[in-house]
Structures are given as structure tokens and as C-alpha cells.
């Protein structure tokens, strides 16, 4: 799984609830990313981080938050402000501006 | 980004034939391109990449061609096998984006291999 661990594999959320998706990497890479994928579509960048304690908004950051307190961990919180959270969420890592390697993904469903 | 709904472009190929998957990009500043393969319910898997100082790169059974003049990228798969059935995405970025690669993904092409 590209040196990336994502958990849980499936996550269910009630409306108005915040949920946090885990992403861990064990290859000491600086850059990590979160993407959202809707059915039949490509990936859209939510947030990315180049180094510890630093992160930048991607194209669809509204309704999401992240932290990067440790190099190996980049959790994503889907807040209640995100109106359409049901999607497949993918975490990735890279060495600088090179190919990104993806984790297995978390499928989030709103009940 | 634009929505194309659930109907991905689909390419049907007979086992053993060659496959060609095409991708158009719009950003003239993009100088690094990647092809990914995604099987159902899994994360994308890196296949091959190419930088803008090249127009062709070959891997194992795969070749990527880059035409910067018309902003077109293609992935050729030789002797297509049933295990090649998946959705294929191209992605682009500029090398001048700091220390992280902000990839822009295409909408994908579904490859169906028939026996």
C-alpha cells in the first residue's frame, strides 16, 4: 500500500458529527497529501503538508482540517461543515516533487 | 473540478492486443506527468512518469508518450492482460511548486480487457 497506512477502511458518520481519518507513513518522507474521490471521478486535493507543523490548503479545503505534529502522521478531520462528506478519501506521500504513493483509502458514508 | 458523473470513458480491448489510453492537459506550465492505475476500492498505483524534457519513456510493457505542442499524453500497454483491467488516470504538475508535488488529475479512463 505504498508505505502508507490508512484507517479505518470504512467509516460511518451521522450528520453534524466530526470524524477523523488516520494516515501514517513509515518511510520518513516529508510531503503528505489528502485527496477526495467521488464516484466515477478523479482525485481532488484537500490539503497537503511539506514539513512538520506546516500544511497548505488544496483545491477543496472547506469543511476539512488537518494537523502535522509528527512527520509520520497526517490526520484529516471531516467537520460537520462539510455538506457532502460521502466519498473515498486517499492519503499519499512523496519525496519532494516526485511521484506520489497512495494508501488503500477510507470510504466515508453519511448515515 | 468538472463533473463527468458515473460514466467514465471506457476502452474495451481484447486480451493480447495493445491498449492506448489518451489524456489531454491544459496547463502549459506543467512539466511532470504521471500515469496511475486504480483498481476498484483501492488507492491509485504508480505506473510510469515522464518529465517535459522527454517525449517518450518505456517501462515494463508500458510506454508513455508526451506531445507538448498539443498538450497530449498517452499510455500504451503492450499485450494487454486481464489484470490490466482498471481505471487509468493521468496527473500533471509543475516542478516549480516547492517541495511538494501538487498533482492535478484527469477524470480517468476505464480499461476493460475481454477474453
Interface residues (C-beta under 8 A of the other chain):
Chain A: X1 X2 X4 X30 X31 X33 X38 X39 X40 X41 X42 X43 X44 X45 X48 X49 X50 X51 X56 X58 X59 X90 X92 X94 X96 X97 X98 X99 X100 X101 X102 X103 X104 X105 X107
Chain B: X1 X3 X4 X5 X6 X7 X8 X32 X34 X36 X41 X42 X43 X44 X45 X46 X49 X89 X93 X95 X97 X98 X99 X100 X101 X102 X103 X105 X106 X107 X108
